Amino acid sequence: MTTTTAAPAAFLDALRTGAAEPPEAGVPAWLWRLAGVLHEALPPPAADAWATRLHGLLGSATPPAGLRAVHVWQADTVLPLLAGTADTAAPTALHRAAARGTPAGRAAWRSALGPLLLRLHDAAYDRASAYAEGLTGARDHALANGYPADEADACGHAYARLATDANARACAEAHAQALGPALATAYAADDARGYADTFPEAQLRAVLRATAAGDAPRPEPLADGLLTALKVV
């Protein structure tokens, strides 16, 4: 499928407003969803410059029909950024093989993706906000029931630690159980529509949170890596 290239201004406006669909035919749904997150995450001047580069790339080449660009991006950009968070060796090998045209079966993908998704979503969990909320609620409850301030504070911290760890673990397990089979099916079948249905934009936001330096996300390597992957294809 070829791309009907929209005017650069219309393309930028669609990204800025978070349009659900691209203003041109032929752009894969997964690519548009990732582009929206990256444009939102990049600082304003860089965001529009990056979007202009993406628009030019789409206008000069046929968008990928399968998932080769996704595999290249994952292997060369996403997983190296996550190497300090999880063991990425197995999924990297599978993505590289798929990029060469030999995708693994669903079972192999599930086995490799399960541990990665657990670590990714555990690292992406907003522990600071969850801890603060748990601390405030438990401490206020203790104070309301007559505990001295110091005991109420200790009770609040104890509850916050337990609740934050339990909630982070439950969140990671839920994401891994929901995403693992769906991603494995899409990757094994080289199914671009199936991959788009796994909400890749939400997965990208998790990567941004998991790889944030302090409180600041790092969208630039991910954004540049996606363009490089599209050029390779």
C-alpha positions as CSV (number, residue, x, y, z in Angstrom):
1,M,0.0,0.0,0.0
2,T,1.4,3.4,-1.0
3,T,1.1,6.5,1.1
4,T,-1.0,9.5,0.0
5,T,1.1,12.2,1.5
6,A,-0.7,15.0,3.3
7,A,0.7,18.5,3.5
8,P,3.3,18.9,6.2
9,A,1.1,21.3,8.1
10,A,-1.8,18.9,8.2
11,F,0.5,16.1,9.3
12,L,1.9,18.2,12.1
13,D,-1.6,19.4,13.2
14,A,-2.8,15.8,13.4
15,L,0.0,14.9,15.7
16,R,-0.4,18.0,17.8
17,T,-4.1,17.4,18.4
18,G,-3.7,13.6,19.0
19,A,-5.8,12.6,16.0
20,A,-6.8,8.9,16.2
21,E,-6.1,8.4,12.5
22,P,-3.3,9.8,10.3
23,P,-4.3,12.5,7.7
24,E,-3.1,10.2,4.8
25,A,-3.7,6.7,3.6
26,G,-1.2,3.9,4.0
27,V,0.4,4.8,7.3
28,P,0.3,1.7,9.5
29,A,-1.8,2.2,12.6
30,W,1.0,1.0,14.9
31,L,3.4,3.6,13.4
32,W,0.9,6.5,13.8
33,R,0.3,5.5,17.5
34,L,4.0,5.4,18.2
35,A,4.5,8.7,16.4
36,G,1.8,10.4,18.5
37,V,3.5,9.4,21.8
38,L,7.0,10.4,20.6
39,H,5.8,13.8,19.3
40,E,4.1,14.4,22.7
41,A,7.2,13.3,24.6
42,L,9.8,15.4,22.7
43,P,10.3,19.0,23.6
44,P,8.3,21.4,21.3
45,P,11.0,22.5,18.9
46,A,12.4,19.0,18.5
47,A,9.0,17.4,18.3
48,D,7.9,19.3,15.2
49,A,11.4,18.8,13.6
50,W,11.2,15.1,14.2
51,A,7.6,14.9,12.8
52,T,8.8,16.8,9.7
53,R,11.5,14.2,9.2
54,L,9.0,11.4,9.6
55,H,6.6,13.0,7.1
56,G,9.4,13.4,4.6
57,L,10.4,9.7,5.1
58,L,6.8,8.6,4.5
59,G,6.5,10.7,1.4
60,S,9.7,9.2,-0.1
61,A,9.1,5.5,0.6
62,T,6.3,2.9,0.9
63,P,5.5,2.3,4.6
64,P,6.3,-1.2,5.8
65,A,3.5,-3.7,5.5
66,G,4.8,-6.1,8.1
67,L,6.7,-5.7,11.3
68,R,10.3,-5.6,10.1
69,A,10.7,-2.0,11.1
70,V,9.3,-2.8,14.6
71,H,11.8,-5.7,15.0
72,V,14.7,-3.5,13.9
73,W,13.6,-0.7,16.3
74,Q,13.2,-3.1,19.2
75,A,16.5,-4.8,18.7
76,D,18.6,-1.8,17.9
77,T,17.0,0.9,20.1
78,V,14.3,-0.2,22.6
79,L,15.9,-3.2,24.1
80,P,19.4,-1.7,24.5
81,L,17.8,1.1,26.6
82,L,16.1,-1.6,28.7
83,A,19.3,-3.6,29.2
84,G,19.8,-2.2,32.7
85,T,16.3,-3.0,33.7
86,A,15.8,-6.6,32.4
87,D,17.6,-9.4,30.6
88,T,17.1,-8.6,27.0
89,A,19.2,-11.2,25.3
90,A,16.4,-13.6,24.4
91,P,14.0,-11.1,22.9
92,T,16.8,-9.3,21.1
93,A,17.8,-12.5,19.4
94,L,14.2,-13.2,18.3
95,H,13.7,-9.6,17.0
96,R,16.9,-9.8,15.0
97,A,15.9,-13.2,13.5
98,A,12.4,-11.8,12.6
99,A,14.0,-8.7,11.0
100,R,16.0,-11.2,8.8
101,G,12.7,-12.8,7.8
102,T,12.7,-15.8,10.1
103,P,10.3,-15.1,12.9
104,A,10.1,-17.6,15.7
105,G,6.9,-19.3,16.7
106,R,4.4,-18.1,19.3
107,A,5.7,-20.3,22.1
108,A,9.3,-18.9,21.7
109,W,8.0,-15.4,21.7
110,R,5.9,-15.9,24.8
111,S,8.8,-17.5,26.7
112,A,11.1,-14.5,25.8
113,L,8.6,-11.7,26.3
114,G,7.1,-12.8,29.7
115,P,10.1,-12.0,31.9
116,L,10.8,-8.8,29.9
117,L,7.3,-7.5,30.3
118,L,7.3,-8.2,34.0
119,R,10.5,-6.2,34.5
120,L,9.5,-3.4,32.2
121,H,6.1,-2.7,33.9
122,D,7.6,-3.1,37.4
123,A,10.2,-0.5,36.5
124,A,7.6,1.7,34.9
125,Y,5.2,1.7,37.9
126,D,4.9,5.1,39.5
127,R,6.2,4.0,42.9
128,A,6.8,7.5,44.3
129,S,3.1,8.6,43.8
130,A,1.8,5.3,45.0
131,Y,4.0,5.4,48.1
132,A,3.0,9.0,48.9
133,E,-0.7,8.2,48.5
134,G,-0.4,5.1,50.7
135,L,1.5,6.9,53.3
136,T,-0.9,9.8,53.5
137,G,-4.0,7.6,53.7
138,A,-2.6,5.2,56.3
139,R,-1.2,8.0,58.5
140,D,-4.4,10.0,58.4
141,H,-6.3,6.9,59.3
142,A,-4.0,6.2,62.3
143,L,-4.3,9.8,63.5
144,A,-8.1,9.7,63.2
145,N,-8.0,6.6,65.5
146,G,-6.0,8.2,68.2
147,Y,-2.4,7.1,67.4
148,P,0.3,9.5,68.4
149,A,1.9,11.4,65.5
150,D,5.2,9.4,65.5
151,E,3.3,6.0,65.6
152,A,0.9,7.2,62.9
153,D,3.9,8.2,60.8
154,A,5.6,4.8,61.3
155,C,2.3,3.0,60.5
156,G,1.9,5.0,57.4
157,H,5.4,4.2,56.1
158,A,5.0,0.5,56.9
159,Y,1.7,0.4,55.0
160,A,3.0,2.4,52.0
161,R,6.0,0.0,51.6
162,L,3.8,-3.1,51.6
163,A,1.1,-1.6,49.4
164,T,3.5,-0.1,46.9
165,D,5.4,-3.4,46.4
166,A,2.2,-5.4,46.1
167,N,0.6,-3.1,43.7
168,A,3.7,-2.8,41.5
169,R,3.9,-6.6,41.3
170,A,0.2,-7.0,40.5
171,C,0.4,-4.3,37.8
172,A,3.5,-5.9,36.2
173,E,1.9,-9.4,36.3
174,A,-1.4,-8.1,34.8
175,H,0.4,-6.4,31.9
176,A,2.6,-9.4,31.2
177,Q,-0.3,-11.8,31.2
178,A,-2.4,-9.5,28.9
179,L,0.4,-8.4,26.5
180,G,2.5,-11.5,26.3
181,P,0.2,-13.8,24.3
182,A,-1.1,-10.9,22.1
183,L,2.4,-9.7,21.2
184,A,3.6,-13.3,20.7
185,T,0.8,-14.0,18.3
186,A,1.4,-10.8,16.3
187,Y,5.1,-11.3,16.1
188,A,4.9,-14.9,15.1
189,A,2.4,-14.1,12.3
190,D,4.1,-10.8,11.2
191,D,0.7,-9.2,11.8
192,A,0.9,-5.4,11.7
193,R,-2.8,-5.0,12.5
194,G,-2.5,-7.5,15.4
195,Y,0.5,-5.6,16.7
196,A,-1.4,-2.3,16.6
197,D,-4.2,-3.9,18.7
198,T,-1.7,-4.6,21.5
199,F,-1.6,-0.8,22.2
200,P,2.0,-0.2,21.3
201,E,1.6,3.4,22.4
202,A,1.0,2.3,26.0
203,Q,4.0,0.0,25.8
204,L,6.1,2.9,24.6
205,R,5.0,5.1,27.5
206,A,6.1,2.3,29.8
207,V,9.5,2.3,28.2
208,L,9.8,6.0,28.6
209,R,8.9,5.8,32.3
210,A,11.2,2.8,32.9
211,T,14.2,4.5,31.2
212,A,13.6,8.0,32.5
213,A,16.7,9.7,33.9
214,G,15.4,10.9,37.3
215,D,12.0,12.4,36.5
216,A,12.8,13.2,32.9
217,P,11.9,10.8,30.0
218,R,14.4,10.1,27.3
219,P,12.4,10.2,24.0
220,E,15.2,11.3,21.7
221,P,16.9,7.9,21.2
222,L,13.6,6.2,20.8
223,A,12.4,8.8,18.2
224,D,15.6,8.8,16.2
225,G,15.8,5.0,16.4
226,L,12.3,4.6,14.9
227,L,13.2,6.8,11.9
228,T,16.4,4.7,11.4
229,A,14.4,1.5,11.5
230,L,12.0,2.8,8.9
231,K,14.9,3.8,6.6
232,V,16.4,0.3,7.0
233,V,13.2,-1.2,5.8
